[in-house]
Amino acid sequence: MSIIQKLWWFFKLEKRRYLVGIVALVLVSVLNLIPPMVMGRVIDAITSGQLTQQDLLLALFYLLLAAFGMYYLRYVWRMYILGTSYRLGQIMRSRLFEHFTKMSPAFYQTYRTGDLMAHATNDINALTRLAGGGVMSAVDASITALVTLLTMLFSISWQMTLVAILPLPFMAYATSRLGRKTHKAFGESQAAFSELNNKVQESVSGIKVTKSFGYQADELKSFQAVNELTFQKNLQTMKYDSLFDPMVLLFVGSSYVLTLLVGSLMVQEGQITVGNLVTFISYLDMLVWPLMAIGFLFNITQRGKVSYQRIEELLSQESPVQDPEFPLDSIENGRLQYVIDSFAFENEETLTNVHFSLEKGQTLGLVGQTGSGKTSLIKLLLREYDVDKGAIYLNGHNIRDYRLTDLRSLMGYVPQDQFLFATSILDNIRFGNPNLPLSAVEEATKLAQVYQDIVDMPQGFETIIGEKGVSLSGGQKQRLAMSRAMILDPDILILDDSLSAVDAKTEYAIIDNLKETRKDKTTIITAHRLSAVVHADLILVLQNGQIIERGTHDDLLALDGWYAQTYQSQQLEMKGEEDANFKPIYNCDSYDDYYCNAGYRQQGNQ
């Protein structure tokens, strides 16, 4: 299927504007015939001595009329054809962005950020040029060539016209061969540009790591290699691009030579006048642009075809997680039940025989070694992936029966790798609802124990945090991300190891705030530091994707298993670090022993 057929949906969508532009182009082609015709008649009148002042003024009037008419009509077709082409870019970028938002994390493991950027910029720009300059070239070249050739054929000499077009079949064959080479070369250059984008994005994001390891020289060398490859691919494409115009001019020059030879003989034999020959050569000169446009059209068509194929490949990717065909009308928080027989990520079994339930308003703690499956349980609840064998139920319904937007609207999620936007602290916190008042933002930051940090900054809540929160500490990033989730007061709050970068005292304060403010709402906390889950109604210890221990904090301590040993080890470690500077001043006799000895002892030192 040709690229024009694939883009026919857009041409139908904007058919009125394109029709106006095409009509303007046709009129410009007709008006272009007037100057050569007028000049030919003036020359014949001069050679015959019959030129009058009135005839000369009338000729000048026709020339001026044609000039102003072409000026206006060229403005019209540029606005209606070239201007409309940008609409295609807008539509395709919207389609791509909407598609990106629907894709699962697996998609972003296949396509890197730089590659996606290349599709959304270079490839779409190539389509825009095709829908604008390509359409213009096709219409203008065909109309101008047709009108000019018919005028040459019937008004001057059909013999000279046939001689003038003899080189054209050879030019069509040559441009076709060159077009195929351009198609291949441009595809390779776009792929190379995607790789270059990836390299730049990766290098900039990891510049701190590069410097810390003293890897600048090696990284520069690696970048230069990718840059050189991209340059060579672009140079190859440019080589084929550069051959188009000289090749067209070669055939046009051949037409000029043949026309002059045949035309001079016909003038000598009296078959045509000198004015006719001048007019014919002027018309032939007008054919230079259509012939050049043919080469340009071949070039831009091949580029557009490659880019559209690349975009189609992206849009053809489907997310394995889809909305149900007949979703439930409403959603409400309730009993959460996991019934997972098995779940495999990338053909590697991740979870096995995970069965538990959590009542509305309860807190769930997920602990275990790195890679034990904690985050996988959360991602399944968020439906970033779907369970292979089994199901997850919310309020008695399989979560697959809910719309994705409805399901996720219940949840506030703070991931391990927090992402903050390069805007103000205020805009980051109220990202989910930009209309929230400052008072609500302040309250959320107080709950997350980051309020004082913010007000101590020179610009307070208006502080610009930089790309990915580069100006903040790890603990500040975590607490801002928590504020962003907590400000929405979600029915289900998920903290995925979101307290790892804060000290014990701050952790205790945050947990205490959660216990007070979320008594009727569900909370899920994953953590490596067990102090974050000691208050949980249910604690699950995961190992190799299986539940090896379950119960409350006291239950698990009584089991004297992995949880009890890890908890005691962490508590001793914490006490050992602090004993050098602090001494206990409180007796601790509740499940908050850890917090008591870690937090209140700090207060005694202040």
TORTIVEX-619776 format. One record per residue (C-alpha): residue number from 1; residue in three letters; y, z, x. Coordinates in steps of 0.25 Angstrom, whole numbers, plus 5000, padded with zeros to 4 digits. Layout:
BEGIN
SITE    n  res  north    up  east
SITE  NUM  ALA      Y     Z     X
...
This chain:
BEGIN
SITE    n  res  north    up  east
SITE    1  MET   5000  5000  5000
SITE    2  SER   5014  4996  5005
SITE    3  ILE   5024  5006  5008
SITE    4  ILE   5033  5000  4997
SITE    5  GLN   5022  5002  4987
SITE    6  LYS   5021  5017  4991
SITE    7  LEU   5036  5019  4990
SITE    8  TRP   5036  5011  4976
SITE    9  TRP   5037  5024  4969
SITE   10  PHE   5051  5027  4976
SITE   11  PHE   5056  5013  4973
SITE   12  LYS   5053  5014  4959
SITE   13  LEU   5059  5028  4958
SITE   14  GLU   5072  5022  4964
SITE   15  LYS   5071  5008  4958
SITE   16  ARG   5085  5008  4952
SITE   17  ARG   5092  5011  4965
SITE   18  TYR   5083  5002  4973
SITE   19  LEU   5086  4990  4963
SITE   20  VAL   5101  4993  4964
SITE   21  GLY   5100  4992  4979
SITE   22  ILE   5091  4980  4979
SITE   23  VAL   5101  4972  4970
SITE   24  ALA   5112  4976  4979
SITE   25  LEU   5104  4971  4991
SITE   26  VAL   5102  4958  4983
SITE   27  LEU   5116  4956  4980
SITE   28  VAL   5120  4958  4995
SITE   29  SER   5110  4948  4999
SITE   30  VAL   5117  4938  4989
SITE   31  LEU   5131  4941  4994
SITE   32  ASN   5126  4939  5009
SITE   33  LEU   5124  4925  5005
SITE   34  ILE   5139  4923  5002
SITE   35  PRO   5146  4924  5016
SITE   36  PRO   5137  4913  5023
SITE   37  MET   5139  4904  5011
SITE   38  VAL   5154  4906  5011
SITE   39  MET   5155  4904  5026
SITE   40  GLY   5146  4891  5025
SITE   41  ARG   5155  4885  5015
SITE   42  VAL   5168  4889  5022
SITE   43  ILE   5162  4882  5035
SITE   44  ASP   5159  4869  5028
SITE   45  ALA   5173  4869  5021
SITE   46  ILE   5179  4871  5035
SITE   47  THR   5171  4860  5041
SITE   48  SER   5174  4850  5030
SITE   49  GLY   5189  4854  5030
SITE   50  GLN   5188  4858  5015
SITE   51  LEU   5191  4873  5017
SITE   52  THR   5203  4878  5009
SITE   53  GLN   5210  4892  5009
SITE   54  GLN   5205  4895  4995
SITE   55  ASP   5191  4892  4999
SITE   56  LEU   5192  4901  5011
SITE   57  LEU   5198  4912  5003
SITE   58  LEU   5187  4911  4992
SITE   59  ALA   5177  4911  5003
SITE   60  LEU   5183  4924  5009
SITE   61  PHE   5183  4930  4995
SITE   62  TYR   5168  4927  4994
SITE   63  LEU   5165  4934  5007
SITE   64  LEU   5173  4946  5004
SITE   65  LEU   5167  4947  4990
SITE   66  ALA   5153  4946  4997
SITE   67  ALA   5157  4956  5007
SITE   68  PHE   5161  4967  4997
SITE   69  GLY   5150  4964  4988
SITE   70  MET   5140  4966  5000
SITE   71  TYR   5147  4979  5004
SITE   72  TYR   5145  4986  4991
SITE   73  LEU   5131  4981  4988
SITE   74  ARG   5126  4985  5002
SITE   75  TYR   5132  4999  4999
SITE   76  VAL   5124  4999  4986
SITE   77  TRP   5111  4995  4992
SITE   78  ARG   5112  5005  5003
SITE   79  MET   5114  5016  4993
SITE   80  TYR   5103  5012  4983
SITE   81  ILE   5093  5008  4993
SITE   82  LEU   5095  5016  5006
SITE   83  GLY   5100  5028  4998
SITE   84  THR   5089  5028  4989
SITE   85  SER   5079  5028  5000
SITE   86  TYR   5083  5042  5004
SITE   87  ARG   5078  5046  4990
SITE   88  LEU   5064  5042  4995
SITE   89  GLY   5066  5052  5007
SITE   90  GLN   5070  5063  4998
SITE   91  ILE   5058  5061  4989
SITE   92  MET   5048  5060  5000
SITE   93  ARG   5053  5072  5007
SITE   94  SER   5052  5080  4994
SITE   95  ARG   5038  5075  4992
SITE   96  LEU   5034  5079  5006
SITE   97  PHE   5041  5093  5005
SITE   98  GLU   5034  5096  4992
SITE   99  HIS   5021  5092  4998
SITE  100  PHE   5023  5101  5010
SITE  101  THR   5025  5113  5000
SITE  102  LYS   5012  5110  4993
SITE  103  MET   5003  5109  5005
SITE  104  SER   4994  5120  5011
SITE  105  PRO   4995  5126  5025
SITE  106  ALA   4984  5117  5029
SITE  107  PHE   4993  5105  5027
SITE  108  TYR   5003  5111  5037
SITE  109  GLN   4992  5113  5047
SITE  110  THR   4989  5098  5047
SITE  111  TYR   5004  5093  5047
SITE  112  ARG   5014  5100  5056
SITE  113  THR   5029  5103  5053
SITE  114  GLY   5034  5092  5062
SITE  115  ASP   5024  5081  5056
SITE  116  LEU   5029  5085  5041
SITE  117  MET   5044  5084  5046
SITE  118  ALA   5041  5070  5051
SITE  119  HIS   5035  5066  5038
SITE  120  ALA   5047  5072  5031
SITE  121  THR   5058  5065  5040
SITE  122  ASN   5054  5053  5048
SITE  123  ASP   5043  5048  5038
SITE  124  ILE   5052  5049  5026
SITE  125  ASN   5064  5043  5033
SITE  126  ALA   5055  5031  5036
SITE  127  LEU   5052  5030  5021
SITE  128  THR   5067  5031  5018
SITE  129  ARG   5070  5020  5027
SITE  130  LEU   5059  5011  5020
SITE  131  ALA   5065  5014  5006
SITE  132  GLY   5079  5011  5011
SITE  133  GLY   5080  5002  5022
SITE  134  GLY   5066  4996  5019
SITE  135  VAL   5069  4992  5005
SITE  136  MET   5083  4987  5009
SITE  137  SER   5077  4978  5020
SITE  138  ALA   5066  4973  5011
SITE  139  VAL   5076  4970  4999
SITE  140  ASP   5087  4965  5008
SITE  141  ALA   5079  4957  5017
SITE  142  SER   5071  4950  5006
SITE  143  ILE   5083  4947  4997
SITE  144  THR   5092  4943  5008
SITE  145  ALA   5082  4934  5014
SITE  146  LEU   5078  4928  5001
SITE  147  VAL   5092  4925  4996
SITE  148  THR   5096  4920  5010
SITE  149  LEU   5084  4911  5011
SITE  150  LEU   5086  4905  4997
SITE  151  THR   5101  4902  5000
SITE  152  MET   5097  4896  5013
SITE  153  LEU   5086  4888  5006
SITE  154  PHE   5093  4882  4994
SITE  155  SER   5108  4882  4999
SITE  156  ILE   5107  4877  5013
SITE  157  SER   5094  4871  5018
SITE  158  TRP   5079  4874  5015
SITE  159  GLN   5075  4867  5028
SITE  160  MET   5083  4877  5036
SITE  161  THR   5079  4889  5028
SITE  162  LEU   5064  4885  5031
SITE  163  VAL   5067  4884  5045
SITE  164  ALA   5074  4897  5046
SITE  165  ILE   5063  4905  5040
SITE  166  LEU   5052  4899  5048
SITE  167  PRO   5051  4911  5058
SITE  168  LEU   5050  4921  5046
SITE  169  PRO   5035  4921  5044
SITE  170  PHE   5033  4924  5059
SITE  171  MET   5043  4936  5058
SITE  172  ALA   5036  4942  5046
SITE  173  TYR   5022  4941  5054
SITE  174  ALA   5029  4948  5066
SITE  175  THR   5036  4959  5058
SITE  176  SER   5023  4962  5051
SITE  177  ARG   5015  4964  5064
SITE  178  LEU   5026  4972  5070
SITE  179  GLY   5027  4981  5057
SITE  180  ARG   5012  4985  5058
SITE  181  LYS   5015  4990  5072
SITE  182  THR   5027  4997  5068
SITE  183  HIS   5019  5004  5057
SITE  184  LYS   5009  5010  5067
SITE  185  ALA   5020  5013  5077
SITE  186  PHE   5028  5020  5067
SITE  187  GLY   5017  5029  5062
SITE  188  GLU   5014  5033  5076
SITE  189  SER   5028  5037  5078
SITE  190  GLN   5029  5045  5066
SITE  191  ALA   5017  5053  5069
SITE  192  ALA   5023  5055  5083
SITE  193  PHE   5036  5060  5077
SITE  194  SER   5028  5070  5068
SITE  195  GLU   5021  5075  5081
SITE  196  LEU   5035  5076  5088
SITE  197  ASN   5040  5084  5075
SITE  198  ASN   5028  5093  5076
SITE  199  LYS   5031  5096  5091
SITE  200  VAL   5046  5099  5089
SITE  201  GLN   5043  5108  5078
SITE  202  GLU   5032  5115  5085
SITE  203  SER   5040  5116  5098
SITE  204  VAL   5052  5122  5092
SITE  205  SER   5045  5132  5083
SITE  206  GLY   5037  5137  5095
SITE  207  ILE   5048  5137  5105
SITE  208  LYS   5047  5152  5107
SITE  209  VAL   5033  5152  5111
SITE  210  THR   5035  5140  5120
SITE  211  LYS   5045  5147  5128
SITE  212  SER   5038  5160  5128
SITE  213  PHE   5026  5153  5135
SITE  214  GLY   5035  5145  5144
SITE  215  TYR   5029  5132  5138
SITE  216  GLN   5043  5125  5137
SITE  217  ALA   5039  5114  5147
SITE  218  ASP   5025  5112  5141
SITE  219  GLU   5031  5111  5127
SITE  220  LEU   5042  5101  5132
SITE  221  LYS   5031  5093  5138
SITE  222  SER   5023  5093  5126
SITE  223  PHE   5035  5089  5117
SITE  224  GLN   5039  5078  5127
SITE  225  ALA   5025  5072  5125
SITE  226  VAL   5026  5072  5110
SITE  227  ASN   5040  5067  5111
SITE  228  GLU   5036  5056  5120
SITE  229  LEU   5025  5051  5111
SITE  230  THR   5034  5051  5099
SITE  231  PHE   5044  5043  5108
SITE  232  GLN   5033  5033  5111
SITE  233  LYS   5029  5031  5097
SITE  234  ASN   5043  5029  5092
SITE  235  LEU   5045  5019  5104
SITE  236  GLN   5033  5011  5099
SITE  237  THR   5039  5011  5085
SITE  238  MET   5052  5007  5090
SITE  239  LYS   5046  4996  5098
SITE  240  TYR   5041  4989  5086
SITE  241  ASP   5054  4992  5078
SITE  242  SER   5062  4985  5089
SITE  243  LEU   5053  4973  5088
SITE  244  PHE   5057  4970  5073
SITE  245  ASP   5071  4966  5075
SITE  246  PRO   5070  4957  5087
SITE  247  MET   5058  4950  5081
SITE  248  VAL   5065  4947  5068
SITE  249  LEU   5077  4942  5076
SITE  250  LEU   5068  4933  5084
SITE  251  PHE   5063  4926  5071
SITE  252  VAL   5078  4926  5066
SITE  253  GLY   5082  4919  5079
SITE  254  SER   5071  4909  5077
SITE  255  SER   5077  4906  5063
SITE  256  TYR   5091  4904  5068
SITE  257  VAL   5086  4894  5079
SITE  258  LEU   5078  4886  5069
SITE  259  THR   5089  4886  5059
SITE  260  LEU   5100  4881  5069
SITE  261  LEU   5090  4870  5074
SITE  262  VAL   5087  4865  5060
SITE  263  GLY   5101  4868  5055
SITE  264  SER   5109  4860  5066
SITE  265  LEU   5100  4848  5063
SITE  266  MET   5103  4849  5048
SITE  267  VAL   5118  4850  5051
SITE  268  GLN   5117  4837  5060
SITE  269  GLU   5109  4830  5049
SITE  270  GLY   5119  4834  5039
SITE  271  GLN   5109  4841  5030
SITE  272  ILE   5118  4854  5031
SITE  273  THR   5132  4858  5034
SITE  274  VAL   5137  4867  5045
SITE  275  GLY   5141  4877  5035
SITE  276  ASN   5127  4877  5029
SITE  277  LEU   5121  4879  5043
SITE  278  VAL   5131  4891  5045
SITE  279  THR   5127  4897  5031
SITE  280  PHE   5112  4895  5034
SITE  281  ILE   5113  4902  5047
SITE  282  SER   5121  4913  5041
SITE  283  TYR   5110  4915  5030
SITE  284  LEU   5100  4915  5041
SITE  285  ASP   5108  4926  5048
SITE  286  MET   5107  4934  5035
SITE  287  LEU   5092  4932  5036
SITE  288  VAL   5092  4940  5049
SITE  289  TRP   5093  4953  5041
SITE  290  PRO   5082  4951  5031
SITE  291  LEU   5073  4947  5043
SITE  292  MET   5077  4959  5051
SITE  293  ALA   5075  4967  5038
SITE  294  ILE   5060  4962  5037
SITE  295  GLY   5057  4968  5051
SITE  296  PHE   5065  4981  5047
SITE  297  LEU   5057  4981  5034
SITE  298  PHE   5044  4980  5041
SITE  299  ASN   5047  4991  5051
SITE  300  ILE   5053  5001  5040
SITE  301  THR   5041  4998  5031
SITE  302  GLN   5031  5001  5041
SITE  303  ARG   5038  5014  5045
SITE  304  GLY   5039  5018  5030
SITE  305  LYS   5024  5015  5028
SITE  306  VAL   5020  5024  5040
SITE  307  SER   5029  5035  5035
SITE  308  TYR   5025  5035  5020
SITE  309  GLN   5010  5035  5025
SITE  310  ARG   5013  5048  5033
SITE  311  ILE   5020  5054  5021
SITE  312  GLU   5009  5050  5012
SITE  313  GLU   4999  5057  5021
SITE  314  LEU   5007  5070  5020
SITE  315  LEU   5008  5069  5004
SITE  316  SER   4993  5066  5003
SITE  317  GLN   4990  5079  5008
SITE  318  GLU   4986  5089  4997
SITE  319  SER   4986  5104  4998
SITE  320  PRO   4972  5110  4995
SITE  321  VAL   4980  5120  4986
SITE  322  GLN   4984  5114  4973
SITE  323  ASP   4990  5119  4960
SITE  324  PRO   4979  5121  4949
SITE  325  GLU   4978  5109  4939
SITE  326  PHE   4980  5119  4927
SITE  327  PRO   4988  5131  4933
SITE  328  LEU   4990  5145  4926
SITE  329  ASP   5003  5146  4919
SITE  330  SER   5007  5159  4924
SITE  331  ILE   5004  5168  4936
SITE  332  GLU   5004  5183  4937
SITE  333  ASN   5001  5193  4948
SITE  334  GLY   4988  5201  4946
SITE  335  ARG   4975  5204  4952
SITE  336  LEU   4972  5197  4965
SITE  337  GLN   4958  5193  4967
SITE  338  TYR   4952  5186  4979
SITE  339  VAL   4938  5180  4977
SITE  340  ILE   4936  5172  4990
SITE  341  ASP   4922  5168  4994
SITE  342  SER   4927  5159  5006
SITE  343  PHE   4939  5152  5011
SITE  344  ALA   4939  5142  5022
SITE  345  PHE   4952  5138  5030
SITE  346  GLU   4950  5125  5037
SITE  347  ASN   4935  5125  5035
SITE  348  GLU   4934  5139  5042
SITE  349  GLU   4930  5150  5033
SITE  350  THR   4942  5160  5032
SITE  351  LEU   4938  5170  5020
SITE  352  THR   4925  5174  5015
SITE  353  ASN   4921  5183  5003
SITE  354  VAL   4935  5189  5001
SITE  355  HIS   4935  5196  4987
SITE  356  PHE   4945  5206  4983
SITE  357  SER   4956  5209  4972
SITE  358  LEU   4970  5215  4972
SITE  359  GLU   4976  5221  4960
SITE  360  LYS   4991  5217  4956
SITE  361  GLY   5000  5226  4963
SITE  362  GLN   4991  5230  4975
SITE  363  THR   4992  5228  4989
SITE  364  LEU   4982  5220  4998
SITE  365  GLY   4981  5222  5013
SITE  366  LEU   4974  5211  5021
SITE  367  VAL   4970  5215  5035
SITE  368  GLY   4961  5210  5046
SITE  369  GLN   4961  5203  5059
SITE  370  THR   4968  5190  5062
SITE  371  GLY   4961  5178  5055
SITE  372  SER   4953  5187  5045
SITE  373  GLY   4959  5180  5033
SITE  374  LYS   4970  5188  5028
SITE  375  THR   4980  5177  5027
SITE  376  SER   4970  5168  5021
SITE  377  LEU   4968  5177  5010
SITE  378  ILE   4984  5176  5007
SITE  379  LYS   4984  5161  5009
SITE  380  LEU   4973  5160  4998
SITE  381  LEU   4981  5168  4989
SITE  382  LEU   4994  5160  4991
SITE  383  ARG   4985  5147  4989
SITE  384  GLU   4988  5141  5003
SITE  385  TYR   4973  5139  5002
SITE  386  ASP   4963  5140  4991
SITE  387  VAL   4950  5148  4992
SITE  388  ASP   4938  5139  4995
SITE  389  LYS   4928  5148  4988
SITE  390  GLY   4933  5159  4978
SITE  391  ALA   4947  5162  4972
SITE  392  ILE   4959  5171  4972
SITE  393  TYR   4963  5176  4958
SITE  394  LEU   4976  5182  4954
SITE  395  ASN   4977  5189  4941
SITE  396  GLY   4964  5183  4937
SITE  397  HIS   4967  5169  4940
SITE  398  ASN   4963  5160  4952
SITE  399  ILE   4975  5158  4960
SITE  400  ARG   4972  5143  4960
SITE  401  ASP   4975  5143  4945
SITE  402  TYR   4989  5146  4948
SITE  403  ARG   5000  5137  4952
SITE  404  LEU   5003  5138  4967
SITE  405  THR   5018  5141  4964
SITE  406  ASP   5014  5152  4954
SITE  407  LEU   5004  5158  4963
SITE  408  ARG   5014  5159  4975
SITE  409  SER   5025  5163  4966
SITE  410  LEU   5018  5177  4965
SITE  411  MET   5017  5179  4980
SITE  412  GLY   5027  5183  4991
SITE  413  TYR   5020  5179  5004
SITE  414  VAL   5024  5184  5018
SITE  415  PRO   5016  5176  5028
SITE  416  GLN   5012  5179  5042
SITE  417  ASP   5021  5169  5048
SITE  418  GLN   5034  5171  5041
SITE  419  PHE   5043  5159  5039
SITE  420  LEU   5058  5161  5038
SITE  421  PHE   5068  5150  5035
SITE  422  ALA   5080  5147  5044
SITE  423  THR   5090  5153  5034
SITE  424  SER   5096  5166  5031
SITE  425  ILE   5088  5179  5029
SITE  426  LEU   5093  5180  5015
SITE  427  ASP   5088  5166  5012
SITE  428  ASN   5074  5168  5018
SITE  429  ILE   5072  5181  5010
SITE  430  ARG   5076  5175  4997
SITE  431  PHE   5069  5162  4999
SITE  432  GLY   5060  5163  4987
SITE  433  ASN   5072  5165  4978
SITE  434  PRO   5086  5162  4984
SITE  435  ASN   5093  5168  4972
SITE  436  LEU   5089  5182  4975
SITE  437  PRO   5101  5192  4978
SITE  438  LEU   5103  5198  4991
SITE  439  SER   5100  5212  4985
SITE  440  ALA   5085  5207  4983
SITE  441  VAL   5085  5201  4997
SITE  442  GLU   5089  5214  5003
SITE  443  GLU   5079  5222  4995
SITE  444  ALA   5068  5213  5000
SITE  445  THR   5072  5215  5014
SITE  446  LYS   5072  5230  5013
SITE  447  LEU   5058  5230  5007
SITE  448  ALA   5054  5221  5019
SITE  449  GLN   5062  5230  5029
SITE  450  VAL   5070  5219  5035
SITE  451  TYR   5084  5222  5028
SITE  452  GLN   5089  5230  5039
SITE  453  ASP   5086  5219  5049
SITE  454  ILE   5093  5209  5041
SITE  455  VAL   5106  5217  5038
SITE  456  ASP   5107  5220  5053
SITE  457  MET   5108  5205  5056
SITE  458  PRO   5122  5200  5058
SITE  459  GLN   5121  5191  5045
SITE  460  GLY   5112  5200  5037
SITE  461  PHE   5104  5192  5027
SITE  462  GLU   5112  5179  5030
SITE  463  THR   5106  5179  5044
SITE  464  ILE   5100  5165  5048
SITE  465  ILE   5086  5168  5053
SITE  466  GLY   5083  5155  5060
SITE  467  GLU   5071  5146  5059
SITE  468  LYS   5059  5154  5055
SITE  469  GLY   5067  5167  5057
SITE  470  VAL   5068  5165  5072
SITE  471  SER   5079  5175  5073
SITE  472  LEU   5070  5186  5067
SITE  473  SER   5060  5196  5072
SITE  474  GLY   5045  5195  5067
SITE  475  GLY   5047  5207  5059
SITE  476  GLN   5060  5202  5052
SITE  477  LYS   5053  5189  5049
SITE  478  GLN   5042  5196  5042
SITE  479  ARG   5051  5205  5034
SITE  480  LEU   5060  5194  5030
SITE  481  ALA   5048  5186  5025
SITE  482  MET   5043  5199  5018
SITE  483  SER   5057  5200  5011
SITE  484  ARG   5056  5185  5007
SITE  485  ALA   5043  5188  5000
SITE  486  MET   5046  5202  4994
SITE  487  ILE   5060  5198  4988
SITE  488  LEU   5052  5190  4978
SITE  489  ASP   5044  5202  4974
SITE  490  PRO   5031  5194  4973
SITE  491  ASP   5019  5198  4965
SITE  492  ILE   5010  5196  4977
SITE  493  LEU   5016  5199  4991
SITE  494  ILE   5009  5194  5003
SITE  495  LEU   5012  5199  5016
SITE  496  ASP   5003  5192  5027
SITE  497  ASP   5005  5200  5039
SITE  498  SER   5019  5201  5036
SITE  499  LEU   5022  5215  5043
SITE  500  SER   5016  5212  5057
SITE  501  ALA   5029  5211  5063
SITE  502  VAL   5036  5224  5058
SITE  503  ASP   5034  5238  5063
SITE  504  ALA   5026  5249  5056
SITE  505  LYS   5038  5256  5051
SITE  506  THR   5044  5243  5044
SITE  507  GLU   5030  5239  5039
SITE  508  TYR   5028  5253  5033
SITE  509  ALA   5042  5251  5026
SITE  510  ILE   5038  5237  5021
SITE  511  ILE   5025  5242  5015
SITE  512  ASP   5031  5254  5009
SITE  513  ASN   5041  5244  5002
SITE  514  LEU   5030  5235  4997
SITE  515  LYS   5022  5247  4991
SITE  516  GLU   5034  5251  4983
SITE  517  THR   5039  5237  4978
SITE  518  ARG   5026  5230  4976
SITE  519  LYS   5018  5241  4967
SITE  520  ASP   5015  5231  4956
SITE  521  LYS   5014  5218  4965
SITE  522  THR   5003  5213  4974
SITE  523  THR   5004  5214  4989
SITE  524  ILE   4995  5207  5000
SITE  525  ILE   4997  5211  5015
SITE  526  THR   4990  5206  5027
SITE  527  ALA   4992  5213  5040
SITE  528  HIS   4986  5216  5053
SITE  529  ARG   4993  5229  5054
SITE  530  LEU   4986  5238  5044
SITE  531  SER   4997  5247  5041
SITE  532  ALA   5003  5236  5032
SITE  533  VAL   4991  5237  5022
SITE  534  VAL   4988  5252  5022
SITE  535  HIS   4994  5253  5008
SITE  536  ALA   4987  5241  5002
SITE  537  ASP   4978  5243  4990
SITE  538  LEU   4967  5234  4996
SITE  539  ILE   4965  5231  5011
SITE  540  LEU   4956  5220  5015
SITE  541  VAL   4951  5219  5029
SITE  542  LEU   4948  5204  5032
SITE  543  GLN   4939  5199  5044
SITE  544  ASN   4935  5185  5046
SITE  545  GLY   4939  5182  5032
SITE  546  GLN   4931  5193  5025
SITE  547  ILE   4935  5206  5019
SITE  548  ILE   4928  5217  5028
SITE  549  GLU   4936  5229  5023
SITE  550  ARG   4943  5232  5010
SITE  551  GLY   4950  5244  5003
SITE  552  THR   4963  5253  5005
SITE  553  HIS   4968  5258  5018
SITE  554  ASP   4961  5271  5016
SITE  555  ASP   4948  5264  5012
SITE  556  LEU   4948  5255  5024
SITE  557  LEU   4951  5267  5033
SITE  558  ALA   4939  5274  5028
SITE  559  LEU   4930  5262  5031
SITE  560  ASP   4933  5263  5045
SITE  561  GLY   4932  5248  5047
SITE  562  TRP   4941  5237  5053
SITE  563  TYR   4953  5242  5045
SITE  564  ALA   4952  5257  5049
SITE  565  GLN   4950  5254  5063
SITE  566  THR   4962  5244  5064
SITE  567  TYR   4971  5253  5056
SITE  568  GLN   4968  5265  5065
SITE  569  SER   4970  5256  5078
SITE  570  GLN   4983  5251  5073
SITE  571  GLN   4988  5264  5069
SITE  572  LEU   4984  5270  5083
SITE  573  GLU   4991  5258  5090
SITE  574  MET   5003  5260  5082
SITE  575  LYS   5003  5275  5085
SITE  576  GLY   5001  5273  5099
SITE  577  GLU   5013  5263  5100
SITE  578  GLU   5022  5273  5094
SITE  579  ASP   5017  5286  5100
SITE  580  ALA   5025  5283  5112
SITE  581  ASN   5038  5284  5104
SITE  582  PHE   5035  5292  5092
SITE  583  LYS   5029  5304  5087
SITE  584  PRO   5024  5307  5073
SITE  585  ILE   5032  5315  5064
SITE  586  TYR   5025  5313  5051
SITE  587  ASN   5011  5317  5046
SITE  588  CYS   5005  5305  5039
SITE  589  ASP   4994  5307  5029
SITE  590  SER   4994  5294  5020
SITE  591  TYR   4989  5280  5021
SITE  592  ASP   5003  5277  5028
SITE  593  ASP   4999  5284  5040
SITE  594  TYR   5001  5272  5048
SITE  595  TYR   5015  5270  5043
SITE  596  CYS   5018  5285  5044
SITE  597  ASN   5015  5285  5059
SITE  598  ALA   5021  5272  5062
SITE  599  GLY   5033  5272  5053
SITE  600  TYR   5038  5286  5051
SITE  601  ARG   5035  5290  5066
SITE  602  GLN   5046  5279  5069
SITE  603  GLN   5055  5286  5060
SITE  604  GLY   5053  5299  5068
SITE  605  ASN   5058  5292  5080
SITE  606  GLN   5070  5286  5074
